[in-house]
Amino acid sequence: MEDEINLWLKSKRKYSTGLELFDKYVRIRSLSRIFHVRGPTPKNKQTLAYELNKLLRKLNEVPRQKTVITPLAEATNLVPAPEEPCPSLDLKSQQKGCYKILDHLHPLLSAGDKATRMKVAFEILETDDRLQGINTKLKFFEEHGVVPPEPEKKSEQPVGANSEAELIKRQMAVRVYISRYKRKVKEGKSLKVIARNQELLAKFQMEMDDINSKLNK
């Protein structure tokens, strides 16, 4: 059993072969019906790999020595342990949270003074970057059955906010944002989304003009 599942997990994970292993060893009727009826969808492939991987981990657990259990402890052990959550569910929860934050922040772009609107724009960018990272992880999980490791954070020497080096660094970042939002305006599928991205684009173009003005002094 272990060799068969291990071999499948390390291979290209042919859906029909994985389904045979699932029906043979896991035997969860409700999931099996979904796998057979809906076929090799990305979600089904992901869940199939997760269930077989979970079974393999259980098989590899070292059996514990039996101990004498008191009636109270025995009653406690009757409570089933919660199943380990699928990593993709946590990522999708984070994804949903990002969309809620963006829906809350976008209306604020037209309220308050310039400094407040700029702060909101930065928060939108940070959330948008986080959302893109979550989407990348979800795609990787669907293809490989595991969540990719977090990249190591590189420490940076602090630089004065008004120094030339910091302004140049910010100029490069803003240039990337301008390119991104120009593309989003061009590819927007609804007037509401296009309007939001146009407003953000205008904010960053204004910031770029401000940076260029300071650097040219």
Residue pairs with C-beta under 8 A, 6 or more apart in sequence:
1 25
1 59
2 56
2 59
2 60
4 21
5 21
5 25
5 52
5 53
5 55
5 56
6 56
8 14
8 17
8 18
8 21
8 52
9 49
9 52
9 53
9 56
9 145
13 45
13 49
13 145
15 39
15 40
15 44
15 45
15 48
18 45
18 48
18 49
18 52
19 32
19 35
19 36
19 48
21 52
22 28
22 31
22 32
22 35
22 48
22 51
22 52
23 32
25 52
25 55
26 51
26 52
26 55
28 51
31 47
31 51
34 44
35 44
35 47
35 48
38 44
42 142
43 142
45 142
46 86
46 88
46 141
46 142
46 145
47 86
49 145
50 86
50 87
50 88
50 145
53 145
54 84
69 77
87 141
87 146
87 147
88 138
88 141
88 142
91 134
91 137
91 138
91 141
91 147
92 138
94 130
94 134
95 131
95 134
95 135
95 138
98 127
98 128
98 130
98 131
98 134
99 131
101 123
101 127
102 124
102 127
102 128
102 131
105 120
105 123
105 124
105 127
106 124
106 196
108 116
108 117
108 120
109 117
109 120
109 121
109 124
109 196
109 199
109 200
109 203
110 117
110 199
111 117
112 120
117 203
118 203
118 207
121 200
121 203
121 204
124 200
125 177
125 200
136 148
137 147
137 148
140 146
140 147
140 148
141 147
159 165
159 166
159 169
160 166
162 214
164 215
167 211
167 214
167 215
168 215
170 211
171 208
171 211
171 212
171 215
174 204
174 207
174 208
174 211
175 208
177 200
177 204
178 201
178 204
178 205
178 208
181 197
181 198
181 200
181 201
181 204
182 201
184 193
184 197
185 194
185 197
185 198
185 201
188 194
188 197
